Amino acid sequence: MTTTTISDVNSLKRALIAVWGEERVRIEEPLARYCNWKVGGPADLLLVVRTADELIRAWRLARQHRQPVTVLGFGANVLISDRGIRGFVIVNRAERLAFHPRGLVEADSGTNLAVLAKQAALHEVSGLEFLIGIPGTVGAAVAVNAGTRTRWMSHVLERVRVIDAHGRERWLAPSDLAFAYRESRLKHTGDLVITAWLRGRPGRRDRIERRMAELLRERQHQPAGPSAGSVFKNPPGDFAGRLIEQCGLKGYRVGGAKISERHANFIVNTDRASAADIKSLIDRAKAAVAERFGIRLEEEIRYLGEWE
């Protein structure tokens, strides 16, 4: 880290403390507790924000102080380096929900998807049941167009409020986002989701809850233990898990990490794995599938932090 960068970190730290106080601004905070895989080194600076206004203010302060900023939801689809993340990490816990007439739902970007689905059922809003088994938050789900085999975020999104790298807010329609399988323009612009408006429809609570229970039963094949869900996108016309299984890699281990014996597209932290252990398994699976089938698997997870 250069002297200039250290100076900028200290300047941002002072600005954050002036707004939120020393008890909320964390220095060299271990990141393993903030991601599903339970791995990752420290953040130079970390703040847990609790509202959309706090998220916006923290984002703008980071930009004013020339610091790189990384926003984490529940760390459901990220692998954080053992070296940690330089600069400023915002943990997004902006979780306000508002239910409007005719099934329209306003959700802050830090809202947990399962919580959203359950609250929608309580308010008798149907059409969002598919979110119940998807790990993560609204903001990340919009950015990566998360979903199941048949229903995606792009199917229910009405509009989204974002903030760009210069701190400017704007509203975007689904047509602005170039949605595709596990893809949107937001993955490439650097814009941060603040709030999303989702379109459900009126429904009966008992039917909605019954459908969510069915969806959860369908996902029981997923392994227990710290994991990030599906590691790889499914290639066209096939399944990443099937290809990895055909390479004989179910149960394959590196250190404390293992390719699940229940579903080969999952890697589980079984015994104090490092991020390097998990990365080694990812690389092994990619190489094996490429060699046997000539298919290059593409990660669904994102790598964060310093990697060699």
C-alpha positions in Angstrom: 0.0 0.0 0.0 1.5 3.4 -0.9 1.9 6.3 1.4 -0.8 8.2 -0.5 -3.2 5.3 -0.1 -2.5 5.1 3.7 -3.1 8.8 4.0 -6.4 8.4 2.1 -7.5 5.5 4.3 -6.7 7.6 7.4 -8.6 10.6 6.0 -11.6 8.4 5.2 -11.4 6.8 8.7 -11.6 10.2 10.3 -14.5 11.2 8.1 -16.4 8.0 8.9 -15.8 8.4 12.7 -17.1 12.0 12.6 -20.4 10.7 11.2 -20.9 7.3 12.8 -18.6 7.3 15.8 -15.6 5.1 16.7 -17.8 2.2 17.9 -19.2 1.6 14.4 -16.1 2.1 12.2 -14.0 -1.0 12.3 -10.3 -1.2 11.4 -8.7 -4.4 10.1 -12.0 -6.2 10.5 -11.8 -10.0 9.6 -14.2 -10.6 6.7 -14.8 -14.3 7.3 -17.8 -13.5 9.5 -19.4 -11.6 6.6 -19.5 -14.3 3.9 -21.2 -17.6 3.6 -18.0 -19.5 3.0 -16.6 -18.2 6.3 -13.2 -17.3 4.8 -11.4 -14.1 4.0 -8.8 -11.8 5.5 -9.3 -8.3 6.9 -10.7 -5.1 5.5 -8.7 -1.9 6.0 -12.0 -0.1 7.0 -15.5 -1.5 7.5 -18.8 0.0 8.3 -22.2 -1.8 8.6 -24.9 0.5 7.2 -28.5 0.2 8.4 -30.5 2.4 6.0 -30.4 3.4 2.4 -29.4 7.0 3.4 -26.4 5.6 5.3 -25.4 3.5 2.3 -25.5 6.5 0.0 -23.6 8.7 2.5 -20.9 6.0 3.0 -20.5 5.4 -0.7 -20.1 9.1 -1.4 -17.5 9.6 1.4 -15.4 6.8 0.0 -15.5 8.4 -3.4 -14.6 11.8 -2.0 -11.6 10.3 -0.2 -10.4 8.4 -3.3 -10.8 5.0 -1.6 -11.9 1.8 -3.4 -15.2 0.7 -2.0 -16.6 -2.8 -1.8 -20.2 -3.5 -0.8 -21.1 -6.8 0.7 -24.6 -8.0 1.3 -24.7 -11.4 3.0 -21.6 -12.6 1.1 -23.6 -15.4 -0.5 -21.8 -15.6 -3.9 -18.3 -14.2 -3.2 -14.9 -15.6 -2.4 -12.8 -13.2 -0.3 -9.0 -13.6 -0.5 -7.1 -14.7 2.6 -5.3 -11.3 2.2 -8.5 -9.4 2.7 -9.8 -6.4 0.9 -7.9 -3.1 0.7 -9.8 0.2 1.1 -13.3 0.5 2.5 -15.9 -2.3 2.9 -19.5 -1.4 3.4 -21.7 -4.2 4.8 -25.2 -3.4 3.5 -28.0 -4.0 6.1 -30.4 -1.5 4.6 -33.5 -3.7 4.9 -36.6 -1.4 4.6 -39.6 -3.1 3.0 -42.8 -1.3 1.9 -45.9 -3.0 0.4 -48.0 -0.9 -2.0 -51.3 -1.7 -3.7 -51.7 -4.3 -6.4 -48.7 -6.3 -5.4 -46.0 -3.7 -5.8 -43.1 -4.1 -3.3 -40.3 -1.6 -2.5 -37.2 -3.2 -1.1 -33.9 -1.7 0.0 -30.9 -3.4 -1.5 -29.7 -5.0 1.8 -32.9 -6.9 2.3 -32.4 -10.7 2.6 -34.3 -12.5 -0.2 -35.8 -15.1 2.1 -37.1 -12.4 4.4 -38.6 -10.6 1.4 -40.4 -13.8 0.3 -41.8 -14.5 3.8 -43.0 -10.9 4.2 -44.6 -11.0 0.8 -46.6 -14.0 1.9 -47.7 -12.3 5.1 -48.9 -9.3 2.9 -50.5 -11.8 0.5 -48.3 -10.8 -2.4 -47.7 -13.7 -4.8 -45.1 -14.0 -7.6 -42.0 -13.7 -5.3 -42.1 -17.2 -3.9 -39.0 -18.2 -6.0 -36.8 -16.0 -3.8 -37.3 -18.2 -0.7 -34.4 -20.5 -1.5 -31.9 -18.0 -3.0 -29.2 -16.8 -0.7 -28.3 -13.2 -0.7 -29.8 -9.7 -0.9 -32.0 -7.8 -3.2 -29.2 -5.6 -4.6 -26.9 -8.5 -5.5 -29.9 -10.4 -6.9 -30.7 -7.6 -9.3 -27.1 -7.1 -10.3 -26.6 -10.8 -11.2 -30.2 -11.5 -12.3 -30.5 -14.2 -9.6 -33.2 -16.8 -9.9 -34.2 -20.4 -10.4 -34.4 -22.5 -13.6 -37.7 -20.9 -14.5 -37.9 -17.5 -12.8 -35.4 -14.7 -12.5 -35.3 -11.2 -10.9 -35.7 -9.7 -14.4 -39.2 -11.2 -14.4 -40.4 -9.2 -11.4 -38.3 -6.0 -11.5 -40.2 -2.8 -12.2 -37.4 -0.3 -11.7 -34.3 0.2 -9.6 -32.6 3.2 -8.0 -28.8 3.2 -8.3 -25.9 5.4 -7.4 -22.9 5.7 -9.8 -19.2 6.1 -9.1 -19.6 9.8 -9.0 -22.3 9.7 -6.4 -25.2 10.5 -8.7 -28.5 8.8 -8.2 -30.9 7.7 -11.0 -33.7 5.4 -11.7 -33.3 2.6 -14.3 -35.9 0.4 -16.0 -35.4 -3.3 -16.7 -34.8 -2.4 -20.4 -31.8 -0.3 -19.3 -30.1 -3.3 -17.6 -29.4 -5.8 -20.5 -30.6 -8.8 -18.4 -29.4 -12.3 -19.4 -28.6 -15.5 -17.6 -26.9 -14.5 -14.3 -26.0 -11.2 -16.0 -26.9 -7.6 -16.1 -25.3 -4.3 -17.1 -24.8 -3.5 -13.4 -22.1 -6.1 -13.1 -20.0 -3.9 -15.5 -21.0 -0.3 -14.8 -20.1 -0.2 -11.1 -23.4 1.3 -10.3 -24.7 0.3 -6.8 -28.3 -0.7 -6.3 -30.0 1.4 -3.5 -33.7 0.3 -3.8 -35.6 -2.0 -6.1 -39.4 -2.0 -6.9 -40.7 -5.5 -7.6 -44.0 -6.5 -9.1 -45.9 -9.3 -7.5 -49.7 -9.8 -7.6 -52.4 -10.3 -5.0 -52.6 -13.9 -3.7 -53.7 -16.0 -0.8 -51.3 -16.4 2.0 -51.9 -20.2 2.5 -51.2 -20.9 -1.2 -48.1 -18.7 -1.3 -46.7 -20.4 1.8 -47.5 -23.8 0.4 -45.6 -23.0 -2.8 -42.6 -21.7 -0.9 -42.5 -25.0 1.1 -42.5 -26.9 -2.1 -39.6 -24.9 -3.5 -37.6 -25.4 -0.3 -38.1 -29.2 -0.5 -36.8 -29.1 -4.1 -33.6 -27.5 -2.8 -32.9 -30.2 -0.2 -30.3 -31.7 -2.4 -28.1 -28.7 -1.5 -25.4 -29.6 1.0 -25.3 -28.4 4.6 -22.3 -26.3 5.8 -20.6 -23.1 4.8 -20.9 -22.7 1.0 -21.6 -20.0 -1.6 -24.3 -21.9 -3.5 -23.6 -22.8 -7.1 -20.0 -22.1 -7.9 -20.3 -22.2 -11.7 -22.9 -21.1 -14.2 -24.6 -23.9 -16.1 -23.2 -24.1 -19.7 -25.7 -24.0 -22.5 -27.7 -27.3 -22.6 -25.9 -28.9 -19.6 -25.3 -28.6 -15.9 -22.0 -27.7 -14.3 -22.6 -30.2 -11.4 -23.1 -33.1 -13.8 -19.9 -32.3 -15.7 -17.9 -32.0 -12.5 -19.4 -35.3 -11.2 -18.5 -37.0 -14.5 -14.9 -36.0 -13.9 -15.0 -38.0 -10.6 -14.5 -35.0 -8.4 -17.4 -35.4 -5.9 -15.8 -35.5 -2.5 -12.5 -34.2 -3.8 -10.7 -32.2 -1.1 -8.1 -29.5 -0.8 -7.2 -28.6 2.8 -10.5 -27.9 4.6 -12.6 -27.5 1.5 -14.5 -30.2 -0.4 -16.5 -30.6 -3.5 -19.8 -31.7 -2.1 -20.8 -35.3 -2.4 -24.4 -34.3 -2.7 -24.1 -31.7 -5.5 -20.8 -31.3 -7.4 -21.4 -27.6 -8.2 -21.1 -26.8 -4.4 -17.9 -26.4 -2.5 -18.2 -26.7 1.3 -15.9 -25.4 4.0 -15.8 -28.6 6.1 -12.9 -27.8 8.4 -11.4 -24.3 8.7 -10.7 -24.0 5.0 -8.8 -21.1 3.6 -9.9 -19.1 0.5 -6.8 -20.5 -1.2 -8.2 -24.1 -0.6 -11.5 -23.2 -2.2 -9.8 -21.4 -5.1 -7.7 -24.5 -5.7 -10.8 -26.7 -5.9 -12.4 -24.2 -8.4 -9.3 -24.3 -10.6 -9.2 -28.1 -10.4 -12.8 -28.5 -11.5 -12.4 -26.0 -14.3 -9.3 -27.8 -15.6 -10.9 -31.2 -15.4 -14.1 -30.3 -17.2 -12.1 -28.4 -19.9 -9.8 -31.4 -20.5 -12.6 -34.0 -20.6 -15.4 -32.2 -22.3 -13.8 -29.2 -23.9 -16.1 -26.9 -22.0 -14.8 -23.9 -20.0 -16.9 -23.4 -16.9 -17.5 -19.8 -15.9 -17.8 -18.9 -12.2 -21.1 -17.7 -10.8 -19.2 -16.5 -7.7 -17.1 -13.3 -7.7 -13.5 -13.0 -6.4 -12.9 -10.1 -4.0 -9.7 -8.8 -2.5 -6.1 -9.4 -3.3 -5.3 -12.5 -5.3 -2.0 -13.5 -6.8 
